[in-house]
Amino acid sequence: MDTKASNFFSMLSRMKYINRWGLMRNTITENIAEHSLDVAIIAHALVVISNTYFGGNFNAERAAVLALFHDASEIITGDLPTPIKYFAPEIKDAYKNVEGHAKVQLTKTLPDEMKETYLSIMDEPLDGKGKEADLWRFVKAADKLSAYIKCLEEKRMGNKDFEKAEKSTLKAVKDMKMQEVDYFLKVFMPGYSLTLDDQGK
């Protein structure tokens, strides 16, 4: 049994210090710890929707765990704003490579017996294939839905910086052509535009 000290979980706790939407004026700042919780909740919901209404047979709890760790590499890389990340294919590919190295670096301090577990959690398939590719589709959809919700919240606060982001994010969500996402948009998304008093009715 390896009892050497490890910084893995103390590093993960620093997710709360990495803010998202770096190029945008934010009414309320959002860090990757908050975002990851939102994505985990939504990914779990999407899988439950799939299993309940669309004949799916997926592990909702595993999807939630993948979502909790999906941005963990940003503890090392920081959150690269979307316009920069997707400015050119070379930048996107290079950043994916950096993210891969960051995940290995993060898990390096873990006891050897635990490394494989956490590497598998953070092993997002770049080509959309692999044994958990179906679950990662739900995580990616939840990630986009979380971003869309953030845009709605900022717009409701009168922040016009998020108007274009709202439209482009909604388009990206719909372009995924997932019936679970369509269901979430129809049934659950309207609540995000309500006040607390209206949500309680």
N, C-alpha and C positions, 0 to 999 in steps of 0.2 A: 504493500500500500504506500503510495506516494504522499508524503505529508509536507512537502516543500511548499513554502508560501507562494500564493498565486494572486495576481492583480486582476484576473479576468472579471470578476463581478464588481469590483470597485471601479474598473474602467467602464463597465456597462452603466453604472450609476451616473456617469458623466453625460449620459444622453440628454439629461435635462439642461445642460449648458450649451447645447448646439441648437441654435435657432434656425428655423426654416424661412423661406421667402425673403432671402437676403437682399434682393434688388428692389423689393416692394416696400412701400410705406404701410406699415401694419398698425391697425387700431389696437389689436391685441396680439402680442407676440405668441408664437407657437414654437415649442421646441420638439425635438425628435422623440423624446420620451412620451409627451402628450400625443403626438401624431401616431406613434406606434401602438399606443393603447386604442385609439380610435380605429386604426386599421385592423387590429386584432378583433375588436368587437364586430366590425362590419364584415370581415372575412368569415368569421364564425356564423354570422347571420346569413350570408350568401350561401354557405354550404348547407345550413339548416333549410333554407328556402329550396335549394336544389333537391335535397333528400325528401322534403315534405311534399313538394308540388310537381317536380319535374323528373322523378324517377332516378335521382342521383343516389349514389351509395359511397359517400365520401366521409372522411374523418374530420368533423368540424373542429374538434379540439386541437388536432395537429395543425390545421390551417391557422388557428389562432396563435399557436406557438411560433409558426413560421413568420407570421405577421409581426409578432412582438420583436423579433430579431431582424426584420427585413432591412432596417436602416442602421444596424449596429456598426457597420464599417465606417459610418460617418463620424464616429467618435474620433477616428484618426484622420479621415479625409476632409471632414467638414461637409456641409450641405452645399453642393455646387448648384447654383441656380439653373433652372430648366433651360432658359434661353442660351446659356453658355454650354451646358451639357450636350444639347442637341444642335449646336451651331453648325457642326460639320461631323461627318461619320468618323473621321480620325480622332476627334475629341471624345466622342461617345465611346469608341472602342478603347481608347487609352484610359478613360475614366473607369470603364468596366474592369480593365486590367489592374488598375490601382486599387479598386474595391476588393478584388480577389486577393491581392497581397495584404490588404488591411485585415481581411477576415483571418488569414493565416497568422498574421502578426498578433491579432487579438487572442487567438486560441493557443498561442505558443506557450503561454505561462500556465495553462491548465495541466493538472496531472495527466500523465499519458493515458490512463484508463478512461478519462472523460473527454479527451479531445475529439474523438470520432463522433460522439453524440452531438456536440455543439457545432462541429464542422458540417455535419449533415443538416442541421437546422438552418445554417446560413448558406447552404449550397444551392443558391438559386440557379436553375439551368439557363444559360445564356441563349441557347438555341430553341427554347420552348419544348425541349424533350427531357427525358429522364423519368425516374420512377414516381416522382412527386410533381410532375409538370402540371397535372390537373389541379392540384391544390394551389400551386403557384399562380395559376390563372385567377383563382378567387382572390389571392393576396394582391395581385396587380390591380384587379378590378376594385378591390376595397381601398387601395392606395389612391386611385383616381377619384373614387367617391368621396374619400376624406378630403382631398384637395378641393373638390367641387363644393363641399359643405363649408370649407374655410372661405371660399370665394363668396358664397351666399351670405355668410355671417359678416364679412367685411363690407359687402354692398349694403346690407341692412343698416350698418353703422354709418352709411354715407360716404364710404371710401371708394372713390371712382377708380383708383389704381387697379382694382380687381375686376373691372367690367369686362375687359378683353379676356382675362384669364378665366373668368366664369364661362364665357362662350366656348373658348377653345377646350376647356376641361370637360364641359358637358358633351361636346362633340367627340372627344376622345373616349369618354365613357360609353356613349351610344355606339361608337364604331367597334367596340368590342363584341357587339351582337351576342350578348349573353342574356338569356331569358331571366336568369336570377337577378341580374342588374336591372333589367326593365321592371321587374316586379318590385324591387327595392325602391326604384325611382317613383313608381306609381303609388305604392302603399305607405312607405316610410319617409320619403324625402319631404313631402309637404310639411311635416311637423317641424322641420328645421327652420322654417320661416316664421314660425309662430312665437308669440311671447310666452313666458312661463304661465301666465294666467290662462291663455288660450290652450296651451298644451294640457292643462289639468282638466279641461272640460270633457 
